[in-house]
Each structure stands twice: as structure tokens, then as C-alpha cells.
Amino acid sequence: MLLPAASVVGVKLTPSRQRNAVSEGMALGLLMCDRESLPFDKVMVDLAFEASWRGWAYRHQFSQVDADIRNGSDGVWVMTRASSTKQSYNFYWDRSGPSLQIYARPQWAGEPLDEEAVAASIDGDVPAEGWRALAGDFLATFGR
């Protein structure tokens, strides 16, 4: 399977690509934590995402997302930005029902999750374990 080229080290990503990368990466991290969906509790998702984001080691690689959150963007919308209509390669979010649902794009349908290959195809040069750490911190706060 041919994957899109990951970002070139040292090249600044556009704001849109940063936002999509964080949304897709969060989806990957949650899948690595065996979660395909979350209850759509906006306040809890906002609080949990923002708290986990502040402590995440890779957040400075996504300066636009950092600015979005600092300027009042809701965590739930930052986290689930990659919807079915957005240009994302691996995953997208559906937030139309009572849960936030992660879906794989067609090229991953029926395939086992190759975490490292997916992480390599997401802009920002974050390893799969980095996305899992963000999602794990999110889930620890979300579950309180």
C-alpha cells in the first residue's frame, strides 16, 4: 500500500495540515488504546483534550493547534476536525450522533492497524507512541 509522504523535517506545515494531523493522530492514538468511539460529552471532551494537550511532548510541532486552543477553540472540535469531508488520509470522525466515532478510510478497511505506517503518513513527524501517549492522557482525564 502506497502511503502519502510525511512532512519534510524543517518544513512548516500549513495551519490546515496541522489541524488535520492532530485530529488524525488523536484518532490513531485512541485506536491504539482500543477506543473507536467516545460518548459525546462536549464539556468532558473539551476539558480532557485541553489538559492532555498542554502536557503533550509534541504539541510545539503544531503551533497553529496550540494557538487555536490558547485562543479559545473547543477541544472537541480540535480533536474531531478530520471529518468525512476533510482531506485526511487515514481516519475521520463522525460527531453527528450521541458518540464521537472514528472511521478508517477505505484503504484501511478490513486491514489490521499498522500503527507505525499510519503514524508515518500523518504530518508532523510524531511516532505512533507519541499519539498513543496523547490519547492515553486524554482517556485518563476523560474517565475521571
N, C-alpha and C positions, 0 to 999 in steps of 0.2 A: 504494500500500500504506500503510495507516494504522499508524503506529508508536506505542508507548506513550510517554507524556510522560516526558521525562527529569526527573531530580530538580530541584527548585526550588533555585536558588542560596541558600545560607544555611540551608537546612533540613537538619537532621541525619538521615542515613539510619539505619534500624534495623540492628542487627548482622546479621540475616539478609540484608537487601538489600545491605549492604556485602560480605558474603562471596560472594553470588551475582554481584555486579557484578565483583569481581576475577576470579572463575572464568570468567565470560563474556568479560571483557575480555582475559584471557590467551588464551582460545581465539581471539578476533578477532586479537590480535597474532600468534599463531603462524600463523594462516591467511594473514595479510599477509606473513609470512616463508616462505610456500609449504610449511607443515607442517600436515598433517591428523592426523598421529599421531606418537607418540614411543615408543621402547622403554620398557617398564615396568621401569625400573631404579630402584627406590624410593630408594636411597641417593643416587644421582646426581641424581635429580629434586629430592629434598629439598634437597641442597646447592646446586644451581644456582638453584632458585627462591628460597631464602632469601638467597643472595648477591645476586641481581638485585633482589629486593625492597628490601633495605637501601639500595641506591643509586638507587632509582627516585624521580624528582622528584615524583610524585603520591601517594606512599604515605601521606602525612599526611592525605589526604582520606578514608582508610579506616582510622580509628583502631582499630576492632574487629579488623580483619585484622592490623594492626600488633601489637596486644596478643596476639592468638592466636599469632602467630609468636614473639613475645617470651616467651610463657608455655609454649612447647614444642610447639605444634601442628606436625605434619609438613607440610612444604612441598607434598608431593604431594597431600595431602588438601585443603589450602587451594586449590591450583591447580585441582583437578578436582572441586570441591564441586558444581558445577551438573551434576547427573546427570539422567537422563531423567525422574525423578520430582520434581525440584525445579522451583520456579516461576522459570524463566528464559525469556526471550522469543526469543532468537536462536540460541543454541547450547547443547549439553550434551555431557558427557564420558561415555565408556564405559570403565571401567577393569577390566572382567571378564576380559580376555584377556591375552596377552603384550605388548600395546601399549596405550597411552593414546590413545584415538581420539576425535576431535572430530566431532560431527554437527550439522548445521543443523536447526533446527526447520522444520516443513512450509512455512511462509510463504516460506522462502528456497530451497526445493528447486528445482533447475533454474535458479535466478536467479544472475546474476553478483554477486559480493560488492560491495555498496555500502558501502565501509568507513566513510565519514562518517555515513551513515544509521544503520548499526549502532551506531557509537560514540555517536551522539546518543541512542539508545534505551537505552543502558546507564547505570544510575545512577552518579553521581559526577562528571559533567561532565569527563571525560577525553577529549581528542581522539583520533582514530584513531592518529595518530602517537605519542601517549603510550603506547598499548597496544602498538604495534609496538616501541617502544624497550624496554619491559619484556621482551617476548618475545625481542627480539634479544640483549639482555644475558643472558637465560636460556640461549639457544642457544649463545652464545659460551662460557659456563661449562660447559654440559652436554656440549658437543663436545670438551672438553679431555681 
